Amino acid sequence: MNLPFSLRHQFLHKGYAVVPNVMPRSVSQAIRAAAVEATQLRAPAFAELPTLDTVLRESSAAANPQEAAVRSYHEKRRALLRVYRAWRQQRRRNLRVVQSFLQGRRREDLTGEDLWQLSERLAETARTLSPERVTASRADREAAVRAAIDEYRCNAWMTSPELKRTLFEDTDLRARLAQVAEEVGGVEKAVVFADAPFLREAYGNPVYYHCTAPQIGTQTNVPMKRGGVPAVTLLLLTFTPSDLCMRPHVLEHSHPFVRQQYGAEVHPATLHTPFLPMEAHVPNMLQHFCFDGRVAGAALADPALVEGAVVVIDPHVFMAFDANLTNRAEVIYRLHLVNEDAVPDLQAPSWIRGWHGLPSDISFATPSIFPPLYTARTTCSQ
């Protein structure tokens, strides 16, 4: 697949680029059917409906800044407790190794050779508990994974064998997505951090302006040491957007402001809000960032914006979608891709924050949790 350099230029200038004819119709239809089924089966997580209790509770929270501050404090406290528990577990493991090695001897009696052997044992224990081993789990094997992906409404592929097979067993599709991520988005060695589908039933509500940087568990605005960017978002179009069916809108030129302010003036933790009914929290994202007159909303009217295309999105650009005014359910299916060598970050309210307490427990080089795309491109080139 030959990609013109103009797509890369458009991505850098506007924060997005539309790549046509990436997926055949059969593949896009298979992804659509599997994604709709997967999200409908997990409807309580992916399509919450408002109740009188939730509306009153969230309305009072929005009107009471002190309650919002208390919630933020408790969220930070829970994160610190997870870090503390992980540290205590690691300390207890090391103590057991030391006690088994001493066998009643005093530590002061150890010779230099003994200390060397003890350090070797501790290193071996650390290797057996490496991130590749710790994170080699599945949603159906570890309750913490399922709880995290339900809380952050992501990773539908983990609970849908059909969606997983369609996305990751098609070598040609994986190679195309890796090429798009690298040549247009600038992400080398791309692996899937998470998918983030928006389910919209027939005559469903719109998706308000938001950026995807907080959903990605790495510092998206810090360049990689060897060049390139650490993350990008791909929107896989399984339908043709129109005025009646979720046409995308963007805030033109918003990504430079978000990239500059995110993490410096706007802390990622402040963007963590429990998912409210019908994404009512999403407009609050705009209140945290400052823009000037150059930023303006516009609907995407690119003729290449049809089924089978892929929209490459900068994680810092604000995007929205119209309502689904058709008589069938649709899913806005997005893949968050990260560089395999990127450093995990638990400050951002991504799903790995609800799963682990220490960044050292997470490695993006874990195929069972973060499926690699770039390996398929290498296979196809051979």
N, C-alpha and C positions, 0 to 999 in steps of 0.2 A: 504494500500500500504506500503510494507516494503522497506525501503531505507537503503542500506548498509552504514556503517560509512565511508567507503573508498571514497564515494562521497564528504562528508564533508572535508575529508583530501585533496582530489584533489582540491576542491574549495579554501581552505586556501593556498595551495602550489602554484597552477597555476593561480588562479583568476577566474577560470571557472570550471564547471562540467556539463557533459551531463547526464541527467536523462531519461532513455528510457521508452517507453510505458506509458506515462502520459495521453495522449489523444487517445481515439479510432479514427479510421479512419473517421467515420461519423462526429465526433465533429471537427476534424482538417479540413475536407473539408468544413464544414459549416462556420468555422471561416475564412478560406481562401476566400470563395465566398463573405462573408459579408465584409471582410476587403478590398478586391479588389474593390468591388462596392462602399464602403464608400470613399475610397481614390480617385477613379476615378471621383466620383461625386464632389469632392473637389480638382480636379486636379490643379487649380491655386495655391492652398496652398501646395499640397503634391508633385507635379511634375512640378516645374517651368522649362520652356524651355528658353534657352538664346535668347536674341534679340541683335541686333547691339548696341542699346542704353545701355543695361545692361552690355554687354561685355566691351564697351569702358569706361563706368562709373566706373566699378569695377576694370578694369585694371589701370586706372589713380589713383584710391584710393590706390591700392596696391603699386604703384610706388611713392606715395607721403605720407610719414609718418606724415606730418603736417596735412593733411586732415583726416587721420585716428585718430590722436589725437583730432582733433576738433569734429569728430563724437563721440568719446568716451566721451568727455566733455559734449556734448549735451545729450547723453544718461544718464549720471549721473545727469545732471540738471533736466531732465524730471522725474527721479526717486525721486529726492528731492522735486520737485513740487507736486508729488502725495502724498508724506508724509505730506507736509505742508497743502495741501487741506484737507486731512483726519483729521489733527489736528484742523484746523479751523472749520470743520463741527462738530467735537466733542465738541469744546469749545462753539459754538453757541447753541448746544443742551443743554449743561449744563446751559448756561445763561438763556435760556427760562424756564427751570425748576426752577431756582432760582427766576426769576421774577414772575412766577405764584405763588410761595410760599410766597414771600414777600408781594404782594398785596399792594404796596405803602409804606410799612414800610421800615425803614432804617436797614441796616445789623447790625449796632451797637446796635440796640434795641433788637436783638434776645437773648432769654434766652438759657440756656443749653438744655432744653427740645426742643426748636425750632430747635436748631442746630442738635439735634439728629434726629428729624423728617425730616429735610432737607437732612441729609446724607442718610436716608432711601430712600427718593425719588430718589436721585441721584444713589443709588445702584440699585434701581428697574429699572431705565432708562438704566443703564449699562447692566442689565440682559436681558432686552427686545432687546438690540442691541448686544447680545453675538455673537461670531463667528458662533455658530450653526445656529442662525437665519439669520445672514447676508449672510452666504455662501449657504443657502438653495435655490439655483437658478439653472436654467438649461441653456443650450446653446441657446435654442429657446425662453427663457424668458428674458435673459439679454444680451444686445448687447455687453457689455464689455467682457463677457465670450467668445462669438463667435469670437470677434476680437483677444482676447488673444490666443485662440487655433489655429486660422488661422495663426497668426504671428509666433507662435512657432511650427506649424505643428504637432499637437498632438490631443489626445482625439477624435479619430474617432468614438469611441463608443457613444459619446454624440450626434452625428448627424446621427447615424444609429441605428434605433430600432432593426433591425435584429441582428447586431453585439452585441448590449447590451443584448439582450435576450439570445443569444448563450453563452456569457461569464458569465453572472451574474445570470441567472435563472437556470443554471445547478448546483445544489448543490454539486453533486459529483465532478465536475470539479473544482469548487471553493475550495472544501476541499482538493483536490489533490495539487492544486497550493499553498494553504496555508501551507500544509505539506512540500512541496519542499522548499518554501521560509524559513520556520523555521528550518528544520532539515539540509538543505544543505547550504542555504544562511545566516542563523543566524538571520533572521528578525522575531521577535515575533509580534503577533497582526497585521498581514500584511493587509494593505489597498492599493487600487490601486491609486497611485498618478496621473498617466497618462499612456496612451499608446503612443508609438512613432513608427508608421509604416513608412517604406521606400517603396514607390511604385516604381516598376521598370517594365515599359512596355516591350514588346517583343524587344529583342536585346538592352536592356537598359544598361546604363553605370554602372560601379562598385560603391561601397560605400567605401570611403577611411578611413584610420585609424582615429579613434576617441574614446573618452571615454564618458560615459553617465552621469558622476557626475554633469556636469553643467546643465543638463536637469532636475535635481531633486531638488526640492525646500526645501532642508534641508542640514545641514552640514553632508555630507556623511562620512567624515573621523573622526568624533567625536563620540566615543562610547556612548551608552545609559547609564543612571545612574544605571539601574538595570542589566547591562550587555547586550551583543548582539550588533548588528550594526543597524543603523537607516534605511538603504535602500539597495535594491538589484534590479537587472534587470533580468527579465525572457524573454528569446527568445523562442517563441512558433513556432515550426517548422511545417508549414502547407504544406511543400514540402520536398523532399529529396535533400539536397544539392549535387552538383556534380561539375566537372570542367566546365560544361556548364551552371550551374544554381546556381550562388551565393554561392559558398563554403566559409565558414567563415575562416578568418585568424586572428591570435592574435599576439601581441608582448609579447612573453613569459617573465614573471617576470617584467613586467612594472608597475604592480599595487602597489608594495611597494614604488616606487619612486613617483608616482602620489599622493598616499595617504599622503606622507610626504610633498610634495611641494604644493599641492592644498590648497589654503586658506592662506598659509604662505608666500611662495615665489611667487606663481602664484595666483593673486587675481581672484576670479570668474568673476568679471565684465570684465576683460580683455579677457575672452573667449566668450563674447557676440558679435556676428557678425550677421548682418541681413542675412537671408538665401539667398544665392546666387544661380544662376542657376546651377543645377546638383551638388549641394553640393561642389562647388569649394572652399568654405571656410574651409572645414573639415581638409585638410592637415595642415592648419595653426596651429591647436591645438598642433601638435608635436613640433612646434618651441618654445613653451612656457616651455617645460619640459626638464630636463637634465637626460640622462640615461648613463649607463656605458656599457661595453662590454658584460655583462651577458644578456642584453635585445636583443632579436633577433626575427624576424618575422617567423611565421610557419603556415602552413595550418592545419586546424583541419581534421584529418583522422580517427576519432573515428568511429568504426563500428556501434555504437549506434546512430550515427548522421543521423537519418532517420525521415520520417514523423511521427508525433505523439510524438516525444521526446521534452523535454524542456531543454534548455541550461541556467544554472544559471550563471550569469555574475556579477563579482564584478564591481561596477560603476567606478572603477579607472583603469581597465585594458583596453588597447587599442585594438580595434577589427575592422576588415574590412571585406568586402564581395566582391567576384568576380562579374563580369558583368552577366547580365541575357541574355544568348545567345540562349534562347529557343524562340518559336514562340507564347508564351502566357504571359500575365502579371502575375507578382508575387509580393507578399508583404512580406517584412521582418517585422514580427509583434512582437513587444516587449512591455512588461508591466513593468513599473517602480513601484516597491512596496516600501512603507515606513511603519515604525512602527507607529501605531495610536497615540502613545504618543510622537512622535518626534516633535521637535520645528521647525516651519516653518521658512524659511530663504529666504529673497528676494534679497540677494546679487547675488545668482546664477541666470543666465539667463534662468530660467524656466518659464512655462506658467503663474504661479501665480504672477510672477513679472509684467507681462503685464496686470494683472487683478486687483490687489489691491496694495495700497501704504503702508500699515502697516501690519507687521506680526501678530499683535493682531486681525486683521480682518479675519484670516484664522484659521480653526481648521480641523485637519485631521480626527476628530471624527464626520464627516458630511457625512452620507451614500449617500446622493443624489449627492454629488460631488466626494467623495472619497469612492467608494464601498468597503466594508470590505470583506475580504476572510476568515479570521479566524473564523467568526461566523458560516460559513458553516461547518467547521471542527468540531466545538462543537456540531452542530446539528447532524452530521453523527455519532459521537461517542456515542450520546445518543440513 
